[in-house]
Amino acid sequence: MALKSGLIKKIPKLPNGKLILGPEIELIDKDIEEAGKAIGAIRAAHLTLIVESGIKYEDLENAYMSGATGAYVDAESARQIGSCPGFARNVVQFGNTSIGLARELAMDKSKLEDVIEIAKRITADHLMMATSDTFNNFYLCELSYWTQGMPIEMYNQMLEMYGIPTLPKNLEDANIDKRVKKDIEEVGREGLAILKEIGIILEVPVEKCIHCRKCEKECPENAIEIREIGGKRYAHYDSQKCLGTSCRRCVAICPEDAIDMSKLEISSKR
């Protein structure tokens, strides 16, 4: 509300460096900064897609919010902080579209053919954000905004320097269409049962392992465990947690190059 009213023009510092939300629940300036980096990456991606597609910001008719964002995030607040384009005329909150589609297909398998046909008709160009100069320039502005308190006027000056169109003002009267209240509207008489572990265990022999456990400490998801079975050592991976080939930190940290992902096999089902 302070941003929308113009009371503040940049992200303020927390009083005494922290904000107490409840017992043992505190936010510090670093938390706000990290959240801002994530929001900034999202906004930079939105803006990059618009610029690279060749349309103007003002041409954006609809913005769609799905997943937890589409069910639980306040769309108006999202418009004000930038995680949803504030210049889109219509904002539609769908909720969890994956669960919605899965439910539709479970109830009517014939709809799978319709989904396949839609998929065949969809054509899109892939834009790799990591190699996009436009994204990099937007994100530099976002980092300055969220971590250094750069005002939006200077943000636009930087865009002009990069040869990128400056940002328009947020619309005052965007139409918000919230179509769900929670991920699963009806759970039936039996309710829902939460399955804590649904993955499988993968294993790979690590003959050269010296049991330094650096791989276990390096894993950001605590997905790997070195076990000794029958006198031989194996790296066991929880497939539900492991980030797989998109991470490979365990492979990189091993001083003996003991982990060969190509030899992964299923160990046991849970």
C-alpha positions in Angstrom: 0.0 0.0 0.0 2.9 2.4 0.8 4.3 1.8 -2.7 1.0 2.2 -4.4 0.2 5.4 -2.6 3.6 6.9 -3.3 4.4 7.1 0.4 7.7 5.3 -0.3 9.5 5.0 -3.6 12.1 2.4 -2.7 12.4 -0.6 -0.4 12.8 0.7 3.2 15.1 -0.7 5.8 13.4 -2.5 8.7 13.4 -0.7 12.1 16.3 -2.1 14.1 17.0 -4.5 11.2 14.2 -6.9 11.9 10.4 -7.3 11.9 8.8 -9.6 14.4 5.8 -11.4 13.0 5.2 -13.8 15.9 6.9 -16.1 18.4 10.2 -17.2 16.9 9.1 -15.7 13.5 11.3 -12.8 12.5 12.2 -11.1 9.2 15.6 -9.4 8.9 16.8 -7.0 6.1 18.7 -10.0 4.5 15.4 -11.9 4.2 13.8 -8.9 2.4 16.8 -8.6 0.1 16.7 -12.3 -0.8 13.0 -12.2 -1.5 13.5 -9.1 -3.6 16.1 -10.9 -5.7 13.6 -13.7 -6.5 10.8 -11.2 -7.3 13.3 -9.2 -9.4 14.2 -12.3 -11.4 10.5 -13.0 -12.1 9.9 -9.5 -13.2 13.0 -9.4 -15.3 11.8 -12.6 -17.0 8.4 -11.1 -17.7 9.8 -7.9 -19.1 12.4 -9.8 -21.2 9.7 -12.0 -22.8 7.6 -8.8 -23.7 10.6 -6.9 -25.2 12.0 -9.9 -27.1 8.5 -10.7 -28.6 8.4 -7.2 -30.1 5.3 -6.0 -28.4 4.8 -2.9 -26.2 4.2 -3.2 -22.5 0.8 -1.6 -22.9 -0.2 -4.4 -25.4 -0.3 -7.0 -22.7 -3.9 -7.9 -22.3 -3.8 -10.8 -19.9 -1.4 -12.1 -17.2 -2.0 -15.6 -15.7 -1.0 -16.7 -12.3 -0.9 -20.4 -11.6 0.4 -22.8 -8.9 0.5 -21.6 -5.3 0.8 -18.1 -6.6 -2.5 -18.5 -8.4 -4.3 -19.8 -5.4 -2.9 -17.9 -2.3 -1.0 -14.8 -3.4 -2.9 -11.5 -3.4 -2.9 -10.5 -7.1 -3.1 -6.7 -6.3 -0.1 -6.9 -4.1 1.8 -9.0 -6.7 1.0 -6.2 -9.3 2.5 -3.6 -7.0 5.8 -5.3 -6.2 6.3 -6.6 -9.7 5.9 -10.4 -9.4 2.8 -10.0 -11.7 2.9 -7.3 -14.5 1.1 -4.3 -13.2 0.3 -3.0 -16.6 -1.7 -6.1 -17.8 -5.4 -5.2 -18.2 -6.6 -8.6 -16.8 -5.1 -10.9 -14.2 -6.4 -14.4 -14.0 -5.6 -16.7 -11.0 -6.0 -20.3 -12.0 -4.5 -22.0 -9.0 -2.6 -25.3 -9.5 -3.1 -26.1 -13.1 -1.2 -29.3 -12.9 -3.5 -30.7 -10.3 -6.5 -29.4 -12.2 -5.4 -31.1 -15.4 -4.6 -34.4 -13.6 -8.0 -34.4 -12.0 -9.7 -33.8 -15.4 -7.8 -36.6 -17.0 -8.4 -39.0 -14.1 -12.2 -38.3 -14.4 -12.3 -38.6 -18.2 -9.4 -40.3 -20.0 -10.8 -39.3 -23.4 -9.7 -35.7 -22.6 -6.1 -36.9 -23.0 -6.5 -36.9 -26.7 -7.7 -33.3 -26.6 -4.6 -32.4 -24.6 -2.3 -34.1 -27.1 -3.9 -32.3 -29.9 -3.5 -28.9 -28.2 0.2 -29.7 -27.5 0.7 -30.5 -31.2 -0.7 -27.1 -32.2 1.4 -25.1 -29.7 4.5 -23.6 -31.2 6.9 -21.4 -29.3 10.4 -20.0 -29.5 12.7 -20.9 -26.6 14.4 -18.0 -24.9 17.3 -18.9 -22.6 17.3 -16.2 -19.9 20.9 -17.0 -18.8 22.3 -16.0 -22.2 19.9 -13.1 -22.9 21.5 -9.7 -22.8 18.0 -8.2 -22.3 17.4 -10.3 -19.2 20.8 -9.5 -17.8 20.2 -5.8 -18.2 16.8 -6.0 -16.6 18.1 -8.1 -13.7 20.9 -5.7 -13.1 18.3 -3.0 -12.6 16.3 -5.3 -10.4 19.3 -6.0 -8.2 20.0 -2.3 -7.8 16.3 -1.7 -7.0 16.0 -4.5 -4.4 19.5 -4.5 -2.8 20.7 -0.9 -3.1 17.4 0.9 -2.9 17.6 2.5 -6.4 14.5 4.6 -7.1 12.4 3.6 -10.1 13.3 6.8 -11.9 16.9 5.7 -12.0 15.8 2.2 -13.0 14.2 3.7 -16.1 17.3 5.8 -16.8 19.4 2.6 -16.8 16.9 1.0 -19.2 17.3 4.0 -21.6 21.1 3.6 -21.4 20.6 -0.1 -22.4 18.3 0.9 -25.2 15.3 -0.8 -23.6 11.8 0.8 -23.3 11.2 2.3 -19.9 8.5 0.8 -17.7 4.9 2.1 -17.8 3.0 3.0 -14.7 0.8 0.3 -13.2 -2.8 0.4 -14.2 -5.2 1.6 -11.5 -8.1 -0.5 -12.4 -6.9 -3.9 -13.6 -9.5 -6.7 -13.7 -8.6 -9.5 -11.3 -10.4 -12.8 -11.9 -9.6 -15.3 -9.0 -11.0 -18.6 -10.0 -9.9 -20.8 -7.0 -9.7 -20.5 -3.3 -7.3 -23.4 -2.7 -5.4 -26.0 -4.7 -8.0 -28.8 -4.2 -11.5 -27.5 -3.8 -13.1 -30.8 -2.9 -11.4 -33.7 -1.1 -14.3 -36.0 -0.8 -15.6 -37.8 2.3 -12.3 -39.6 2.9 -10.2 -36.5 2.8 -6.6 -36.5 1.7 -3.7 -38.7 2.9 -0.3 -37.1 2.7 2.4 -39.4 1.3 5.7 -38.3 2.8 7.9 -40.5 0.6 6.9 -41.3 -2.9 10.2 -41.6 -4.7 12.6 -44.4 -5.3 16.2 -45.0 -4.2 18.8 -45.0 -6.8 22.3 -46.3 -6.2 25.7 -46.2 -7.9 28.8 -48.1 -6.8 31.6 -45.8 -5.7 34.7 -48.1 -5.6 37.1 -45.2 -5.2 35.2 -43.6 -2.3 37.4 -42.6 0.6 34.4 -41.9 2.9 35.1 -38.2 3.3 31.3 -37.5 3.0 32.0 -34.3 1.1 29.2 -35.2 -1.3 26.7 -35.6 1.5 27.6 -32.2 2.9 27.5 -30.5 -0.5 24.1 -31.8 -1.5 21.6 -28.9 -1.2 18.7 -31.3 -0.8 20.2 -33.9 1.6 19.4 -36.4 -1.1 22.6 -38.5 -1.0 24.0 -41.0 1.5 27.1 -43.2 1.3 26.4 -46.7 2.4 28.5 -49.8 2.8 26.8 -53.0 1.7 28.6 -56.4 1.6 32.0 -54.7 1.9 31.3 -52.4 -1.0 30.4 -48.7 -1.0 27.4 -47.2 -2.8 26.0 -43.7 -3.2 22.3 -43.9 -2.5 20.1 -41.1 -3.9 16.5 -40.3 -2.9 15.0 -39.5 -6.3 12.3 -37.4 -4.6 14.9 -35.0 -3.4 17.7 -35.2 -5.9 18.0 -32.4 -8.4 19.7 -34.8 -10.8 21.7 -33.6 -13.8 20.7 -30.0 -13.1 22.9 -30.0 -10.0 25.6 -32.6 -9.9 27.4 -30.9 -7.0 28.1 -34.3 -5.5 30.0 -35.3 -8.7 32.0 -32.1 -8.8 33.0 -32.1 -5.1 34.3 -35.7 -5.0 38.1 -35.6 -4.7 38.4 -39.1 -6.2 35.9 -38.8 -9.1 34.2 -41.8 -7.6 30.6 -41.0 -8.7 29.6 -42.0 -12.2 26.0 -41.0 -12.8 25.8 -43.2 -15.9 25.8 -46.2 -13.7 22.8 -45.3 -11.6 20.3 -48.1 -11.0 17.1 -48.5 -9.0 17.9 -49.9 -5.5 14.5 -50.3 -3.9 11.0 -48.9 -4.2 9.4 -47.4 -1.1 
